[in-house]
Amino acid sequence: MGLTYEQAAGRIMVALDYPEAAGAEKLLRELEGIPCYMKVGMQLYYAAGPSFVSALKERGYSVFLDLKMHDIPNTVKGGANSITKLGVDVFNVHAAGGKAMMEAALEGVETALTAGAKRPAVIAVTQLTSTSQAVLNDEIGIAGPVEEAVLRYARLAREAGLNGVVASPQEVVAIKAACGTDFQTITPGIRPAGADIGDQSRIMTPAQAIIAGTDYMVIGRPITAAPSPREALESIIKELMAV
């Protein structure tokens, strides 16, 4: 595949899963100069607010705002409008909210563009990577294999006009086959060989995910909980460059 250092780093979204801005700032100092994405999820966003996201953009980072909106269409439209005005590069909604809700998110984006905002990629969450077959069938109440449910949501997101989906790396090949190679996949559940899998059920190594064709991979604890986060991230970048 022959990725350059910058290309490999740009495929990695580091999950800033911290309870406050101070922890995230410490990591940012350690990773300074590495051109990766930064992912801001619920915990940090609810603690540090939109100003933290704006500060990341001012420092030159690409930002994935991972709030997984899932509400009535009008509420999601308003949320998407506010998020777009923050200048993020990617944000997500839950595909389970339905086609009308996903289309409303795009309407919110379009409204913000008229105010001078730049267009972010809008992606849909299919099934969380912590969702096992038993949880899908017995608790959520969706029959059939996990991959079947993921593909149903991916096709729906494509029909709604979204740019891609969040899915397990194990489903990337099937999603690309069903929705096209230009339909983006962002894959959590990435664990370097030998790393603790934590609460993830459907995982791959970084190299396996790239070979499968994923566009971006979300990596948190293998980097943030490492003795040297910078060395951990650099090691993953080298792994991707060697594919």
N, C-alpha and C positions, 0 to 999 in steps of 0.2 A: 504493500500500500504506500510506503514511503512518505509518511507524514513528517513535516518539519517540526522543530521544537514548538514554534508558535501555533501551528495547526493542531498538534497533539494537545497542547495546553488549552487551546480554545474549545476542545471537545469535552473538557472536564468542568463540571459545575460543582464547586465546593460548597457543601451545605453548612451554612453558618447557624447551626442549631445551638444557640446559646440563650440563656435566660435574660441576658442584659447586654448592652452595647459594649461594655468593658471587655468581656470575654472575646467577642468578635473582633474588637480592635486589636487585641493582643495577637490573634491569629493573622489578621491582615498585615500587621507589622512583620510577622515571621515569613509571610508569603510574598512580601512586597517585590514587585518586578516580574512576577510570573503572570503571563497574560491569560489567566483562566477566567471562567465565569464565576460569579458569586450568587449563590441561591439563598434568598431570605424567606424563611418560612413563618408559620404562625407565631411560634414562641417569641422569636426576636422581633418580628414586626409589631406584635401587640405590646411588647415591652419598650421598644425604641422608636416606633412610629415611622411615618413617611419621611421624616427628616434624615433618618439613617440611610434610607434608600437613595435619597437625593445626594447625600454625601458620597455614597459609593459611585454614583454616576459622575460626580464632580472629580473623583479621583481616577476616572477613566475605565472603570470596570463595566463589563457587560453584566446585566442583572436579570436573574430569573426570580420573579416574585411569586412564591408558591403558596397562595392562599386558598386554592381549591374552592372557588365560589360555587355555591349550590343553593339557589333560592328561586323565587318567582322571577320570570323574565325581566320585569321592570326594575326590580332591585338589582339584578345582575347587570343590567344595562347601566345603571347609575354607578355601580362599583367599577365596571370596566372603564367608564369615562374617567373616573378619579384616578384609577391606576395608570391609564394611558398618559394622563397629564404629569405623572411622576417621571416619565421618561424611561420606564423599564424596557428591557429588550424582549422579554417573554413573560407571560402570566398564564394562569390556568383556571379552568372551570371543571366541574364534574360532568362527564358525559351523561351520567344518570339523571341529570336535570332535564334532559330531553332536547330535541332539535330546536324548538322555539326559544328555549333559554340560551342555547349556544349562539343562535342567530342574534339574540338580543345583546349578547356580549359584544358581538361585532358591530352592532349599531352604536353601542356606547363608545367603542373605539372611533368609529367614523365621526361621531359628534365632537370628540376631543381633537381630532385632526384639524377641524375647521378653526380651532383655537391655536393652531400652530404646533401641536404635539407631533412627535414622530410615531410611525406605525410600529407597534410591537407584534411579535408572533403570538397568536392565541392558540393554546393547546388544551386538550381535554384529558382528564384523568379517566382511565378505563377501569381497571381494578387495581387496588393498592397491592404492592409487592408483598405485603404481609398476609394477603388473602390466600388461604389454602383452598384446596378442593372442598374439604369438609365445611369450612366457614362459608364458602360461596353457596353450597347446596343447602346445608342444614340451618345456617343462621341468617344469611342474607335472603335466602329463599329463591335463588336463581338456579334452575336446573341445568344440567349439562356440564361439560368440561370448562375450566377457567379460560382456556384459549378461545373457545367459542363465544363466551361472553365478552372477552376483550375485542374480538374481531367485530362483533355486532356494534359495540360502542365506537370502534375506530371508523367503521363505515358511516355511522351516523354523524360523527364529527366531520368527516370528509364532505358529506352531503350538506352539512350546515355551513361549510366554507372555512372551517378552521384549518390551521397550518399543520397540525399534527396531534400526537397524543403522548401522554405519559403511560408507559407500560413496562412490564418486566422485560429484561433483555431476552428472555426465552421466547417471547412472542414477536420479536422484531422481524424475523424473516417472513412470518405469516402476514404481518401487518403491511410490510412493503409489497408483498405479492398481491394483497387484496386492495390496497389503496394507492399504490404507486411509489416509486423510489423517491419522489419529491415530497412525499408526505412525511413530515419529521417525526422521529421518535426520540423521546427523552427517557432514559432508563435509570431509575433507582435500582437497588438490589445489586449493586456492584461491590464485589469483595475480592481484593487481591488474594492470591493463593495463600492459605494458612491463616487468614484473618478470621476473627470471630464473626459469625453470620448474624448475631444479635436477634432482632425480631423479624428478620426477612425470611421469606419462604421460597421465593423463586429468584435465584441469583446466578451470576456469571462473574468471571474475572474480567478486568478491563480489556485484555487482549481478546478474549472470547466475544465480548460485546461489540468491539470494533469489527471483528471478522464477520459477525452476524449482520452488520450494516447499520448499527445505531448511529444517530447523528450526535447525540450528547449523552453523557453519563453523569448522574448525580452521585457524588461520593462524599460521605460525611465522616463517620467515626474512624474509618481506616486512616484518615488524614488528621482530623481534629483531635483524636485521642492518642495519636502516636507520640512517642517520646520526642521526636523531631518532626513536626508537621511538614516542614519544608523538604526534608529528606524523603518523607513518605510520598509527597506529591511529585517530587522530581523523579522518584523511582517509577511511579505510575506513568509519567510522561515518557520516560525511556522505554517502558514496556510497550507503549503504543507506537513509538517510533520504530520499534524493532519488528512490528507486524508486517 
